[in-house]
Amino acid sequence: MLKFERFVPGSDELEWVRVWNEVYGKRWDNSPMTVRQFRALEKAPDFEAEEMFIAMLDGKPVGIVRAHAHREEKKGFVINFAVRPKFRGQGIEQEIAKKALEELKKKGMKTVQSSVDSNEESLIHMWEDLGFKLARKFSMMTADLATLPSGIGENSEVELKPLRKDSDEDLKILNWLQNESFKEHFNWRPNLLESTTYFVRKDPFFKTQEWVFAMLNGKHVGYVGTGIVESYNKARNAKVGWITSIGVLKSYRQTGIGTKLILQGMNLLKRMGMTTAMLAVDDWNVTKAIQLYEKVGFKVARKEIAYEKDLGTI
């Protein structure tokens, strides 16, 4: 009989990481996570252990899930949904999904969202059978850094200014730019300054980061962040870097600033010895960002599908 145990910090990290690694650690755009890295994540401002559950069968962990609630907007998210491969197809996926939905409904959520790799047909059918509808599509994109384009419309007036990671003022500006640049986007909610600070200074995966501000007439109008996950490159014998985030204030878009920033991010990664850049993007982004990324050489490597459901119907 399947039983659910609420995650206990200081006790359940190893079990959680083992299940996560069996499902997500083997994906080409991820690498196995260590218990030390996970314990560092527990110190993040948005970490909430009470949202996390481990599914046990005959005393052994077979799956994990996080039922994350945004109380202000009454919207819940099913995150880190994972079932160990050898236990799939036995109805465990459905039981874990229902557990997450029940938890979110208890917390007063009105809608719920989950996402799945476009190749996971069985999970897609499961969410659809549970009444979920397509809400969004996302792309994981990669670009070869061997030869980078230039003269493709990048703004020539904007100045680039490195972010000082030890400067509280610079982190406040970055946090403000992130929120202003993304407030029209799908699933946007204010990013706390504490979260921005944690990611830039303490993230256990992106230990190597470089951030750049776009300055126009003395004003901060955009930014780009790059990062390298050394553990990924070691595990995959790769030289991959990420464009972790990029944003331009609405009134300054369509002026070549985004092009300038993305090329700067790619150049930064190349200077650090990377041969490939990766990023994730909302296909239906209001800024049509995917077109910018395609212009500078990014190509779609994987698709993620987001589904939503009205919790009032369960």
N, C-alpha and C positions, 0 to 999 in steps of 0.2 A: 504493500500500500504506500502511495506517495504521501510524504509528509513535508511540511514547509517549516523551516527554522529561520527566524529573523537573524540577520548577520550580527555577530558580536565582535566589536573591535578588540584586537589583542588576542583573539582566539581563532577566528575563522578566515584569516587572510590567506593561508596556504590553500585551503579548500577552494576558496573563491578564485584564486589565481590559477589553480590547476584546471578548473573548468573553463575559465576564460581563455587560457592558452590553447586548450584543445579545439576551441571553436574559432576564436579571433586571432590567436597568435600564429596560426598557420596561413592566414590570408596574405597574399603577396604584398599588400600595402601596410601590413603590420608585422611586428616581431614579438616573440614571447615576452611577457611581462614578468619581472621578478617581484618577490614579496617585498623587498626593500623599496622598489618603485611604488608599489601599491600603498605601502605604509606612508610614503611621502604624499600620495594623493589624499590620504585621510586627513591631512592638515590643510587641504584646500578649503576656502570659505564656503563652497557649495556642497561639500561632502556631507551626506546625511545617512548614517548607518541604518536608521530606523526604516528607511525606504527599501532596504535590500533584503532579499530572501534567497536561501539555498534550498533547492528541492532534494529531498533525501529518499532513496529507495533501498529498503533492507539495510539501513544504516550507512549507505554510501551516497555521496553527493553526485547527482546526475544532471543538475541544471542550476542556473542562477537567473535572477531577474531583479531589476530595480524599478519600482513604481514611483516615479518622480512627480511631485505635485507642485504646480504653480498656483498658489491659492488665490492670488489677486485676480487672475483671469479665469480661474476655474478650469484650467486645462492641464491634463496629466500626460505623462510620457512613459512609455514602456521602454526602458533602456537596458543595455547589457543582457538582452534576452539570449540565453544560450542553453543548449542541451548537448551533452556529450554525444559524439557521433554514434557510438554503439548502442545508445538508448533511444535513438530517433525512430519514428514510425510506430511507437507503442502507445500513443495518446498522451505522452508526457508533455509534449509541446503545448497541446490544448489546455492541459491542467495548469501549467505555469502561466499561460496567457490569461486564463480565467482568474487565477489568483491575483495577478497584477491588476486586472480590471476591477475586481472586488475591492481591493485596497484603495484604489483611486476613487471609486464611488463612495466609500466610507469617508473619505476626506473631502467630499463635496464637489469633486470635479464633474463638470458637465460634458466635456469632450475629452477624448484621449487620442494620442498619436503614437504610432510605432513605425519603424522603418526596417527594410529588409533588402538584402542584395538582390538585384534583378535576376540573378541566376538561381536563387533559392526558390524554385517553383513550388515545392511542398509548403513552405512557409507563406508564400504569397497566397496560395489556395486557402491555407488555414485562416489568415487574417480576413480574407474575403468571405469565408464561410461564417466567420464571427460577426459579419456585418460591416467591416471596414471598407471605406471607399478611397480611391486614389486622391491624394491631396497635393503631392509634389514629386518632382524627380530631381535627383542630384547627380552630379558627375564627379568622379575622381579623374583628374587629368594629369598627364605627364608631358614634359618637354625636354628635348635634347639640348644641352647647354654648349655643345661643341661650337656652333656658329650662331651668334645672336643677331637678330635684325637691328637695323637702325634707320633713321630717316623715314619712319612710318607714321608720322604725325605726333611725335612726342612734343610736349610743350617746351619751348626754348627759354621762356621767361622764368619759370619756376625754379627756385633754389632748393637744394636737398640738404637737410640738416640731420646729422645722426642723433638719435635719442640717447641720452645718458641714463643708463640703467640704474645708476646710483642716485639719480635726481628725483626726488618726490614730485617736484613741479612738472618735470617732463612726463612722468607717469600720469599725473592728473590731466595733462593735455592729451595724452594718448587715449585715456579713458573717455574724455569728452568727445574726441574725434570719432572713436568707435561708436559711441551712442548716437551722435548726430548723423553719422554716415549710414547707419543701419536701421534707423528707427522706422523706415517705410517697409522694411523687409519682412518676409514670412517668418513667423515665430519670434520676432524681435521683442526683447524686453531689456530694460536698462541693465547694463553690465556694471556690477559694483566695482568701485575703485580697488577694493580688497582683492577681487578676482583678477583684475588686470595686473596688479602688483605681484600677486602670487605667480601668475603665469610667466611674467617676464623675469622674475628673480628666483623662483623656486621650483618651476615645473621640473619633475623628475625625468622627463623624456627629452624635451627640447632644451638641453643644457647649454647648447651653443645657439645664441640668438643675436640677430642684428636688426635694428629698427631705424627707419628713416622718416623724417617729416618732410612734407612738401610745403615750401614757404612761398607766398606770393604777396608782394608789397608789405612784407613784414608780418603777414598773417599765416597761421597754420591752417592749411586747406585740405590736407590729406596725409596719408601715411602708408607705409608698407612694412610688414614684418617678415623676417626669414628665420628659419630654424633648422637645425640638424639633429637627428636622433642617432647618436653614436651607436646605441645598442642595436638599432635596426641595420645600420650599415655593416656592423660587425657580424650580425647573424646572417645577413643576406650577401655578404661580401660585395657590397655595393657602395656607390658614392652618390647618395641621393640627399637632396635638401628640399625643404618645404617653403612655399610661400604661405605662411601661417595666417596672414590677414592682410587685407588691403582695402582702403576706403578713401573716398573723396566726398567732401561736402557737396550737397545737392546743387547749390548755386554755382559751383565751379566745374561741374561735370561737362562732358562733351567738349573739353578744351585741350585735350591731350595730356592732362595731368595723370590720369590713370595709366596711360601708355608709358609715360616717363617713370612712374613708380614701379610698374611691373617689370620693366626692363632693368631698372636699378636693382630690384630684388634678385632677378636672374643673374645679373652681373656679380652681385655680392656672393651668391652661392658658387658661381664659377671661380671667383677669386679664392674661395675657401677650398677649392679642389673638387667640387662636386661636378658630376657629369650629367646628372638628371635632376630636374625640378618637378615637384608634385604640388598639387593644390586641389581643394574641393570647392565646388560651386553649385549653387541653386540654379537649375536649368531655367527656371521661370523668374529669376531675379529681375526686379523692376528696372535695374540699371543695364540689363542685357550684358552682364559682365562676361558671360561665356563667349560672346563675340570678340571681346578684347583679348581674352586668353587665346582664342584660336588665331587671332591676328599675329600674336607674338610667337606662335609655334606650339601651343599646347594642343594635345589630342586626347579624346576621351578614352580612358582605359577601363573604367568600371562604372556601373550605374547603381544608385541606391534609390529605392522607392519609399516614399512616406505615405502612410495610410492613416485615415482618421475615422472616428466613430463617435456618435452621440451616446453618452453613457446612460441617458435616460431610457434606452431601449434594452438594457440588460437586467 
